Amino acid sequence: MEEITKVQRNYHGDIISFQTSAGRIISYRKAVLEASEGLLDGVDLRENEWGEYEIYSSDASKQGFDDYPTIF
């Protein structure tokens, strides 16, 4: 099972894509889809107030991927 290893953020600081342990670069939405299908390890999904799912690191010591390196 793949894990998220790096992130890419836009100029607002929002995550727009992830790199997996297999080297794939996937969009935020694709990561949410794969996490919901159980294809990504080490992540949790939470529903926000608008009914959309957001992806979070399941490692309690890492707050929302802040400690992850950038892709580029």
C-alpha distances in whole Angstrom, upper triangle without the diagonal:
4,7,10,13,16,18,21,24,27,30,30,27,25,22,21,18,15,14,10,9,9,13,13,15,15,18,18,18,15,13,15,15,11,11,13,12,9,6,6,6,10,12,15,17,20,23,26,30,30,27,24,21,20,17,17,15,15,16,20,21,20,22,20,19,22,21,19,20,21,20,24
4,7,9,12,14,17,20,23,27,27,24,22,18,18,15,12,10,6,5,6,9,9,12,12,15,15,16,13,11,13,14,10,10,13,12,10,7,5,6,9,10,14,16,20,22,25,28,28,26,23,20,18,15,15,13,14,15,19,20,18,20,18,16,19,18,15,17,17,16,20
4,6,9,12,15,18,21,24,24,21,19,16,16,13,10,9,5,5,8,10,10,12,12,14,14,15,13,10,13,14,11,10,14,14,11,9,6,5,6,8,12,14,18,21,23,26,27,25,22,18,16,12,12,10,11,12,15,16,14,16,14,12,16,15,12,14,15,14,18
4,6,8,11,14,18,21,21,18,16,12,13,10,6,6,4,6,9,9,10,10,10,12,11,14,12,9,12,14,11,10,14,15,13,11,8,8,8,8,12,14,17,20,21,25,25,24,20,17,14,11,10,9,11,12,15,15,12,14,12,9,12,12,9,10,11,11,15
4,7,11,14,17,20,21,17,16,13,14,11,7,6,5,6,9,9,10,10,12,14,13,16,15,12,15,17,15,14,18,19,17,14,11,11,10,11,15,17,20,23,24,27,28,27,23,20,17,14,13,11,13,13,16,15,12,14,13,9,12,10,7,7,9,9,13
4,7,10,14,17,17,14,14,10,11,9,6,5,7,9,11,10,10,9,11,12,12,16,15,12,15,18,16,16,19,20,19,17,13,14,13,13,16,18,20,23,23,27,27,26,23,20,17,14,13,12,15,14,17,16,13,14,12,8,10,9,5,5,5,6,9
4,7,10,13,14,11,10,7,8,6,4,6,9,12,14,12,11,9,10,10,10,13,13,11,14,17,16,15,19,20,19,17,14,15,14,13,16,17,19,21,21,24,24,24,20,18,14,12,12,12,15,15,18,17,13,13,11,8,9,10,7,6,5,6,9
4,7,10,11,9,8,6,6,5,6,8,12,15,16,13,13,9,10,9,10,13,14,13,15,18,17,18,21,22,22,20,17,19,18,16,18,19,20,22,21,24,24,24,20,19,16,14,15,15,19,19,21,20,16,16,13,10,11,12,10,9,5,6,7
4,7,8,5,5,4,5,7,9,12,15,18,20,17,16,13,13,11,10,14,15,14,16,19,19,19,22,24,24,22,19,21,20,18,19,19,20,21,20,22,22,23,19,18,15,14,15,16,19,20,21,20,17,15,12,11,11,13,11,11,8,9,10
4,5,5,6,7,6,9,12,15,18,21,23,20,19,15,14,12,12,15,17,16,18,20,21,22,24,26,26,25,22,24,23,21,22,21,21,22,20,23,22,23,20,19,16,16,17,19,23,23,24,24,20,18,15,14,14,16,15,14,11,12,12
4,5,7,10,10,13,16,18,22,25,26,23,22,18,18,16,15,18,20,20,21,24,25,25,27,30,30,29,26,27,26,24,25,24,24,24,22,24,23,25,22,22,19,19,20,21,25,25,26,25,21,19,17,16,15,17,17,16,13,14,13
4,6,9,10,14,16,19,22,25,27,25,23,20,19,16,15,17,20,20,20,23,25,24,26,29,29,28,25,27,25,22,23,22,21,22,19,21,20,22,20,20,17,18,18,20,23,24,24,24,20,18,15,15,14,17,17,17,14,16,16
4,6,9,12,14,16,19,22,24,22,21,18,17,15,13,16,19,17,18,22,22,22,24,27,27,26,23,24,22,19,20,20,19,20,18,20,20,22,19,18,15,15,15,17,20,20,21,20,16,14,12,11,10,13,13,13,11,14,14
4,6,9,12,15,18,21,23,21,19,16,15,12,10,13,15,14,15,18,19,18,20,23,23,23,20,21,20,17,17,16,16,17,15,18,17,18,15,15,12,12,13,15,18,19,20,20,16,14,11,11,11,14,13,14,12,14,15
4,6,8,11,14,17,19,17,16,12,11,9,7,10,12,11,12,15,16,16,18,20,20,19,17,18,17,14,15,15,16,17,16,19,18,19,15,14,11,10,11,13,16,17,19,19,15,13,10,9,10,13,11,12,10,11,13
4,7,11,14,17,18,16,14,10,9,6,5,9,10,10,11,14,15,15,18,20,20,19,17,19,18,16,17,16,17,18,17,20,19,19,15,14,12,11,13,15,19,20,22,22,18,17,13,12,13,16,14,14,11,11,13
4,7,10,14,14,12,10,7,6,4,5,8,9,8,11,13,13,14,16,18,18,16,14,16,16,14,16,16,18,19,19,22,21,21,17,15,13,11,13,14,17,19,21,21,18,17,13,12,14,15,12,12,10,9,11
4,6,10,11,10,8,6,5,6,7,10,9,7,11,13,12,12,15,17,16,14,11,13,13,12,15,15,17,19,20,23,23,22,18,16,13,11,12,12,15,16,19,19,15,16,13,10,13,13,10,10,9,8,11
4,7,8,6,5,4,6,9,10,13,11,10,13,15,13,14,17,18,17,14,11,13,13,13,16,17,20,23,23,27,26,25,22,19,17,14,14,14,16,17,20,20,17,18,15,12,14,14,10,10,9,7,10
4,5,5,5,6,8,11,12,14,12,9,13,14,11,12,16,15,14,11,9,10,11,12,15,17,20,23,24,28,27,26,22,19,17,14,14,13,15,16,19,19,17,18,16,13,16,15,12,12,12,10,14
4,5,7,10,11,15,15,18,15,13,16,17,14,14,18,17,15,12,10,10,11,13,17,19,22,25,27,31,30,29,25,22,20,17,16,14,16,16,20,19,17,19,18,15,17,16,13,13,14,12,15
4,6,9,11,15,16,18,15,13,17,17,14,15,18,17,16,12,11,12,14,16,19,21,24,27,29,32,32,30,27,24,22,19,19,17,19,19,23,23,21,23,21,18,21,19,16,16,16,13,16
4,7,10,13,15,17,15,13,17,18,15,16,20,19,18,15,13,15,16,17,20,22,25,27,29,32,32,30,27,24,22,19,19,18,20,21,24,24,21,22,20,17,20,18,15,14,13,10,13
4,6,10,12,14,11,11,15,15,12,14,18,17,16,13,12,14,16,16,19,20,23,25,27,30,29,27,24,21,20,17,18,18,20,21,24,24,22,23,20,17,20,19,16,15,14,11,14
4,7,10,12,10,9,13,14,13,14,17,17,17,14,13,15,17,16,19,19,22,23,24,28,26,25,22,19,18,15,17,17,20,21,24,24,21,21,18,15,18,18,14,14,12,9,11
4,7,8,6,6,10,10,10,12,14,15,15,13,11,14,16,14,16,16,19,20,21,25,23,22,18,16,15,13,15,16,18,20,23,24,20,20,17,15,18,19,15,15,13,11,14
4,5,5,6,9,10,10,12,14,15,16,14,13,16,17,15,16,15,17,18,19,22,20,19,15,14,13,12,14,16,19,21,23,24,20,20,16,15,17,19,16,16,14,12,15
4,5,5,6,9,10,10,12,14,15,14,12,15,15,12,13,12,14,15,15,18,17,16,12,10,9,8,11,13,16,18,20,21,18,17,13,12,15,17,15,16,14,13,16
4,5,5,6,9,10,11,12,14,14,13,16,17,14,14,12,13,13,14,17,15,14,10,9,9,9,13,15,18,20,22,24,21,19,16,16,18,21,18,20,18,17,19
4,5,5,6,8,10,11,12,11,11,14,16,13,14,13,15,16,17,20,19,17,13,12,11,11,14,16,18,20,23,24,21,21,17,16,20,21,18,19,18,16,19
4,5,5,6,8,10,10,9,8,11,12,10,11,10,13,15,16,20,19,17,13,11,10,8,11,12,14,17,19,21,18,17,14,13,17,18,15,17,16,15,18
4,6,5,6,9,10,10,9,12,12,9,9,7,10,11,13,16,15,13,10,7,7,6,10,12,13,17,19,21,18,17,14,14,18,19,17,19,19,18,21
4,5,5,6,9,9,9,13,14,12,12,10,13,13,15,19,17,15,12,9,10,10,13,15,16,19,22,24,21,21,17,18,21,23,20,22,21,20,23
4,5,5,6,5,6,10,12,10,11,11,14,15,18,21,20,18,15,12,12,10,13,14,15,18,21,23,20,20,17,17,21,22,19,21,20,19,23
4,5,5,6,5,8,9,7,7,7,11,13,16,19,19,16,14,10,10,8,10,11,11,15,17,20,18,18,15,15,19,20,18,20,20,20,23
4,5,8,8,11,12,10,9,7,10,12,15,18,18,14,12,9,11,10,12,14,14,17,19,22,20,20,17,18,22,23,21,24,24,23,26
4,6,8,11,13,12,12,11,14,15,19,22,21,18,16,13,14,13,15,16,16,19,22,24,23,23,20,20,24,25,23,25,25,24,27
4,6,7,10,10,10,11,14,16,20,23,23,20,18,14,15,13,14,14,13,16,19,22,20,21,19,19,23,23,21,23,24,23,27
4,7,10,10,12,13,16,18,21,25,24,22,19,16,16,13,15,14,14,17,20,22,20,21,19,18,22,22,20,21,22,21,24
4,7,7,9,11,15,17,20,24,24,21,18,15,14,11,11,11,11,13,17,18,17,18,15,14,18,18,16,18,19,18,21
4,6,9,11,15,18,21,25,25,23,20,16,15,12,11,9,9,11,14,16,15,16,15,14,18,17,15,18,19,19,23
4,7,10,14,17,19,23,24,22,20,16,14,10,9,6,5,7,10,12,11,13,12,11,15,14,13,16,18,18,22
4,7,10,13,16,19,20,18,16,12,10,7,5,4,5,8,10,13,11,12,10,10,14,14,13,16,17,18,22
4,7,10,13,16,17,15,13,10,8,6,5,6,5,9,11,14,12,12,10,12,15,16,16,19,20,21,24
4,7,10,13,14,12,10,6,6,5,6,9,9,13,14,17,15,14,11,13,17,18,18,21,21,22,25
4,6,10,11,9,8,5,5,7,8,11,11,14,14,17,16,14,12,14,17,20,19,23,23,24,27
4,7,8,6,5,4,6,9,11,14,15,18,18,21,19,17,14,17,20,22,22,25,25,26,29
4,5,5,6,6,7,10,12,16,17,19,19,21,19,17,14,17,19,22,22,25,25,26,29
4,6,7,9,11,14,16,19,20,23,22,24,23,20,17,21,22,25,26,28,28,29,32
4,6,9,11,14,17,20,22,25,24,27,24,22,19,22,23,27,27,29,28,29,31
4,7,10,13,16,19,20,23,23,26,24,22,19,21,24,27,26,29,28,29,31
4,7,10,13,17,18,21,22,24,22,19,16,19,21,24,23,25,25,25,27
4,7,10,13,15,18,19,21,19,17,14,16,19,21,20,23,22,23,26
4,7,10,12,15,16,18,15,13,10,12,15,17,17,19,19,20,23
4,7,9,12,13,15,13,11,8,9,13,15,14,17,17,18,21
4,6,9,10,12,9,8,5,7,10,12,12,15,16,18,21
4,5,7,9,7,7,6,6,10,10,10,14,15,17,20
4,6,9,8,9,9,10,13,13,13,17,19,20,24
4,5,6,8,9,9,12,11,12,15,18,20,23
4,5,7,9,11,12,12,13,17,20,22,25
4,6,9,10,10,9,12,15,18,21,24
4,6,6,7,6,8,12,15,17,20
4,6,6,7,10,13,15,18,21
4,6,8,9,12,14,16,19
4,5,5,9,10,13,15
4,6,8,10,13,15
4,7,9,13,15
4,7,9,12
4,7,9
4,6
4
